[in-house]
């Protein structure tokens, strides 16, 4: 056991040194990261056949051996895409090293307190998923902000078109007047058009960079309008009005589903709260679940059933508009 603990501590310290070194190097050289991100956004506009080759050569980490490992995994492409949507300046390898580091530290610290691996492994895995939860949390917040400001951006483009400007002029006004994320993403699209990429391809790249259903309506309407003709300013105003109506409907649905969400929270928190109160009032009564060999099995079954219930309740109260 002492040998395993020593080896584990050595691996943890080694990962901490590597993660700290490459993380600090990324912080000390922000210009290099900015240039790399701009080059990635430009190279994403090439033809589909070339895009396959570029995606294989994409750098997921500055550590060579870690980059080779991540390049062979299937889930890294999705995680890297989520990282770009979250607009985080660090490569995927930093989050992978941090995930391994947290999982190893959780297991080693937990092994000094708890000897049952039935509790150690789930805790270590849960700690290891924190960096990826952070990525998807930042991505969700950024995409929500994009969707919230999209109607105003479409209205600005519609007014620009009515004033006699071209579509590129409307994109430039949005890029100049709005902050991240709309301003940055529309600026990338405008740069692609200025570099010679066709408007349909640039708009399709925009829809791929941003996970927003309403943006797909905007891109599809422009592509159809370029083929069939029509008043683009009126189309953009109608889309903006439709998005705002969807927001109103979603607000009503969220109000009606508030009671179900509150009930779900109570049902999830109540078992842990009761266990905590019983452990304070009568510690010997609740300690049987830990001392008795069959106790951890019952706890594991209860946790699995609770997770299943949480998933079921979340699906019941989640209504897509």
N, C-alpha and C positions, 0 to 999 in steps of 0.2 A: 504493500500500500504506500509506503514511504517513497519507493522508487517511482511509482506512478505519479505521486504528488510532485516529486522533484521534476520529472519529465514534463508534466503539465505546466508547472510554473515556468520552466524554461521556454516552452512553446508560447505561453502567454506573454512573457517578457519580450521574446523575439518579435511576435506580432505587434506588440505595442511600439517597439522601436521602429519597425518598418512602416507602420501606419502613421506614426508621428512624423517620421522623416519625410515621407512623400506628401503627407498632408501639409506640413509646413512649407515644403518646396512649392506646392500649388498656391499657398497663400502668399509667399514671397514673390511669386512671378505671376501676378494677375494678368499682365499684358500678354503673356504667352498663352494663358487659358483663353483670353478673349480672341486672339488670333486663331487659335485652334477651333473654337466654336463657330467663328465666322466662316472658316474654310469648310467645316462640316456642313454648314447651312448652304454654302454655294455648291459643294459637290453633291448635295442631295437633289440637285436639279438636273442631273444628267439623265440619259436615257435609261430605260428599265434594265437592259442587259448590263450596262455598266454599273448600275446601282447594286446589282447582285454581287459583283466583284468588289465594290467598295464596302459593302456591308460585311464581307468576309475579312477585309483588311482593317476594319474599324478597331481603334484602340480602346480597350476597356480598362486598361490599367497601365501605369508607367513601369510597373514591375514586369520584366519579360516573362518569367515563368507563370505568373498569375494571369497575364494577358493571354498566353497560349491556352491555359486551362479554361478561362472564361470564353474564349473564342469557339471552343468545341461544344459548349453547352447551349441548349435550345432556349432556355428561359432568359438568357442574358440579353437577347435582342429586345424582348418586351420590357425588361427592367431598365435597359438603357433608354428606350423610348419614353418610359415614364420619367426617367431622370431628366431628359430634355424638356418634357412638358412641365416639370416642376421648376425648370430654370435654375437648377443647382449647379454651382461652378466646379464641383468635384467629380472625378471619374468614378465609374462603378466599382472599381477595385478597392477604393477607400471604404465604401460601405460594406463590401464583402469581408474585408479584413476586420472592420469594426464589428460585424456580425459574429465572426468566428471568435473574436476576442471576448465579446460579451458572453457568448455561450460557454466558452472555456472558463471564464472567471466565475460565472454563475454556478457551473458544475463544481469547480474546485472549492469555492466558498461554501456551497451547499453541502458538499461531502464532509466538511468539518463539523456540520451540525446535524445533518440527516444522513443516515446510512442506507436508507431504502432507495434503490435506483428508480422505483416507480414514481417517486416525487422529484428526483434529481433531473432526470432526462426531460420531462415536460417543462420544468422551470428553465433549464438551460436552452431548450428550443425556443421558448417564449422570449427570453432575453435576446436570443440571436435574431429574432424577427423584428426587433425594435427599429433598427436602421431602415429596413424596407417599409415598415409601416410609416416611418417619417417621410420617405420618398413619396409614397402614394397619398399621404396626408397633404403634403405640400402641393402635389399635382392637383388633388381635388380642390384645394382652396384657390389655386391659380386659375383652374378651369371655371370655377364658379364665378370668380371675379371677371373673367373674360365674357362669360355668358351674361352677366349682369350689365355690363357696359356695352354689349354688342348693339342693342337697339339705338343707343345714342350715336354710336359710330355709323350705323346705317343711315340715320337721319342726317348726319353731317355729310355723308357721301351723296345722299339724295339732293341736299341743298347745293352741293358743289356741282353736281350734274345740271341742275336747273340754272345755275349761274353761267353755264357754258363750258365748264372744265371737262376734260376727258376723264376716263376711269382712273388712269394713273394719277391725275391731279387729286381726285377724291381720296385715293389711297395715301397720297403724300400728306394731305390735310389730317387724316386720321392718325398717321404715324407721328405727325408733329404735335397734335393737340392732346393725344391720349398717352397716359403712362403705361407701364407694364401691367398686364400682358398684351393688351390690344395694340398699343403703340409699337412695341418691339416686333410682334409677329407681322403686322402690316408693313413695317419697315423692311423686314426680311423679304416679304413678297415683292415690294417695290424694287428692292435691290436686285432681285432675280430678274424682274422685267427689264430693268436698266442694263443688265448684263447680257441680254439677248434671249432670255427664256420666254417662250410664248405665254400669253396671258392665261390660257386654259391650264397649262402645265404648272404655272406659278400658283394659281388658285387651288389646284389639286394638292400641291405640296403644302399649302397652308392648311387645308382640311386634314392632311395627314399629321401635321405637327400639333394640331389642336384637337382635343377630344371634346367636341361640342356639336350636338345635333343641329342646333340652330344655325351654326356656321355652314353646315352641309346644305341647308336650305338656300343660304346666300350664294354659295358657290354654284349649286345646281341651277339656280335661277339665272345667274350671269351666263353660264355656259349655254343654257337654252336660248337666252335672249340674243347671244351672239350668232346663233344659228338661224333663229326665226325672226328676230327683230322685235321691236316694241319699245315702250317707254321705260327705260331702266330706272329712272328716278322714281316713278310711280311704283314700280315693282319693289324697290328697296323700302319705300315708305310702307307698303302693305306688309312686307316681311317684318319690319320693326313693330308695327301695330300687332301683328300676329304673335310675336314673341312676348310683348307686354301682356297680351290677353292670356297667354299661357302662364306667365308669372302670377297673374291674379287668380287663375284657376288653381294653380299649384298652392298658393297661399290658403285658399279655402279648404282644399283637401288636407293640407298640413294641420289646419285648425281642427278639422273633424277627426283626424287620426291622432291628435294629441292625447286623448284619453287612453287609446290603445298603447301608445308608447309609454305613458306613465305607468300603466298596469304592468307592462313588460319589465320596466325598470324595477318596480317593487318586487315582482316575482323572482327576479334574478338576485337582488340584494338581500331579500328576506332570509334565505337559508344561511348565508354567511353571517348575517346579523344575529340570528338565533344561536348559531354555533358559538359566536363570540360571547354572547350574554351567558350562555350555559357554562362556558369555560371559566367565566368569572364567578358565577354563583356556585357551581358544583363542578370543579375541575376533574374529579374522579369519574364523573358520569360520562364526560365527553372524551376522556383519555382512553377509554376502552377501544375507540375506533383506531387509535394509534398503536396501543399495546397488543391488542388481539391480532393474530395473523390474518384473519379474514376482514378486519377493519379496513385496511387500505384498498381491498378489492371492492368493498361497498362504496368507499369514497370515489374510486375511479369510475364505477358504474354510475354513481350520482352525477359526477362531472360530465360524463358522456351524454347522459340523458338531459342534463341542463343545457349543454351546448346544442343538442338537437332541438330542444324547446326554444332556445334563443333564435336559431336559424328559422324555425317555423314561424315564430311571432314576427320576426323582422320581415319575412316574406308576406305575411298577412297585412301588415300595416304600411308596407312600401307600395305606393301606387304611382305608376309612371304616367306622366301627362304628355 
